[in-house]
Amino acid sequence: MWAKGIIACTPIWNSKVSGLEKIDPKQQYLIMCNHQSLLDILIVAARLPVLFRFLAKKELFLIPFMGWHMHFAKYIPVERKSKTSRHKALMSIDEWLQRGSSILFFPEGTRSLDGEIHDFRPAAFKIAQKRNVTILPIVVDGSGSALPKNSFLLKKTTCFYLSVLDPVPMKNVTDEQVNDLMHQVRFSMIEELSTIRTQHLLSQK
């Protein structure tokens, strides 16, 4: 509700969503999303019909109101430069998955400076395989141009795109297959991002 309210009250933003019919609202997911901007969480929370928890930079929990909400909603703080903090965050993901919660995860580990999808880290895929939790790949575009990394200024009128890809069941996936599956998910997300951008260019002609 808070995410929908923020987008609705921001006249320079609108959004287009596809693939929601692929989601079972009753199923638990480990949601894998590319990462362009701080706005990604806002977009996913507003448009995805799944309640989830997510990892966020520890500093964000210090922001008045938003940070307080994140704390009381038990979102997962992480200090990326700290190996101990990253390990603790992954343990928290595992614990929430055991409780039946869905989790939003950015497998690139940080925001992309060029808007492209970079290498994934395998840790969350290994947890999904261990807990037999379905992977839900989603692709977001537009957020990087609206609020680039290292900036707190909204740049321009923006249409956000969110596309849901086919869920990836982890049942019967072996330890040896996890990395291959991770690369397959990343490749499918790269293809979808290219499709989104091609369709956007064609719509402007």
N, C-alpha and C positions, 0 to 999 in steps of 0.2 A: 504493500500500500504506500509506504513512504517513497519507494522508487517510482511508482506510477505517478504519484503526486508531484514529484520534482520534475519529471519529464513533461507532464501536462501543464505545469506552470512556467515552462521555459519556451517562449514562442519561437525561438530560432531552431528548435529541435523537432524532428518527426522521425518515424521509424517504419520499417517494413520487415515483416517476419514471415518465414516460410518453414514448412516441415513440422509444425506443431502436432500434426496428426500422428507423427511417429512416436509420440510420448505417451506412456501410460502413467497418469498422475498417481496411481497407487503403487508404482514400482520405485524401488530405490536405485539411484544412479550415482556413479562417480562422473561428474560432468567435466569434460575436457574442453577448454576454450582457449583460443589464441588471445594474445594480450597486447593491445595497442595503447591503452590509456587507463587512467583511474576511472573513467566513465564506464568501462566494460562491466564492472559489477553492477552498476546502476541499470544498465541496459538489460542485462540478463535477469536481474531481479524483477524488473518491470514487465518483461515480456515472456519469461519462461514459466509455465504453469506447474512448477515444482518448488516446494519449499526446500531450501538447502542452507548449509553453512559454508563458509569459505575462509581461506587464508587471506590475511591482509598484513601489510607492513605494520610493525609495532607502533610506528609514529602516528598512524591514522587513529589509533585508539585514544590519542591525547586531544583530538579535535573536539571542541564542545558540541554537544547534542549528537552529532553523527558518531563520534567515538564512544560516547556513553551508551548509545543504542547498540553499537557493535559489541561492547563489553557485556551488557545485560542479555543480549541475544546469544552469547557464548560463541561468537565467531573466534577464529583461531589466529592469534598474533604470531608473527614470525619476524625475526631479524635475519635478513638474508646472508649477511656477512659472518654470522655466528653458526658454526657447525652444530653446536649444542642446541641452539634455538631451532634450526632446521630439523634436527632429529626429533626434538620435542613436538614440533608441529606435525610431523609425519605420524608420531605416536598418537596424537590427538585425532588425526584423520582416521586412523585404524579404530580407535575407541568409538568415534561417532558412527562409523560404518557398522560396527558390531551392535550399536543401539538402534540401527535401522534408519539413520539419517542419510540424506543425500548430501554430497559434498561438491562444491565448485572448485576446480583446480586449474591453474595455469601452468601447463607442463613445460613451457619455455623458461619459467623461473623468474622472468623479469619482462618489463614492457619492451616491445620492439621499437627501435628508433626509426626504421625505414618502412614499417607497416607490413613487412613480410613475415612469414611464419618460420622461425628458426628452430634449431635442434631442441628436441624434447629431453627432459630428464625422466628416467624410467621408474623412479621410486613409487609414484602413485599407481602406475600400471601394475607393479608387483603387488601392491597392497590389494588392488582390485582383483587380481588373480587369486591371491591368498584368501580373500573373503568372498569370492565368487559374486562380485558386484558388477552389474552391467555398466560398460562404458557408454556415455552419451556424448559424442563429439558435437560441438557447436562452433560456428564461425561467426565472428562479429567484425563488421567493417564500418568505417566512418568515424569511429571514436578517436582515432589517432589524429585526424585532421581537426577535430573539434577541440581537443585538449591534448596537445602533444606532450610527450615525456619531458620532464624538467620545466613545465610551464603550468601556471595556474590561471591563465587568461583564456577565456573562451574565444576561439578564433573567428568563427563564421557560422552562418546558417548551415545546418548539417542534417542529412538524412542518415540515420543509423540503420544498418542491415544486420539481421540476425537470422542465420540459417541452421536448422537442426538436421544433422545427418542421421543415417541409420544407426540405431543402437548396436553395440558390439557385446554380445554375451561372453562372459569369461569362463563359463562352465567348460570343463575338459581342456582348457588351455594349460599347457605344461610350463614348467619353469624355463625350459629351453626356448619356448615359443613367444615369451613375453616381449622380448626386444623386437622380434619380427612384427608382431602385432602392433607395437608402438609405432614403428615406421610406417606401417600400413595406414594407421589412423592419421598420422601426420600428413602423409601423401594425399589422403582423401580430403583433408582439410585445406591443403594447398590448392587442390583442384577446385574446391568449392569457392575459395576466396577469389580465384581467377574468374570463375563463372559469374560471381556477384559483380565484379568490376566490369566485366565485358557487358553484362546486361545493363549496368548503370550507364555506360558510355553509349550504348545503342539507344537507350531511352532518351538521351539528351539530343540525339540527332533529329 
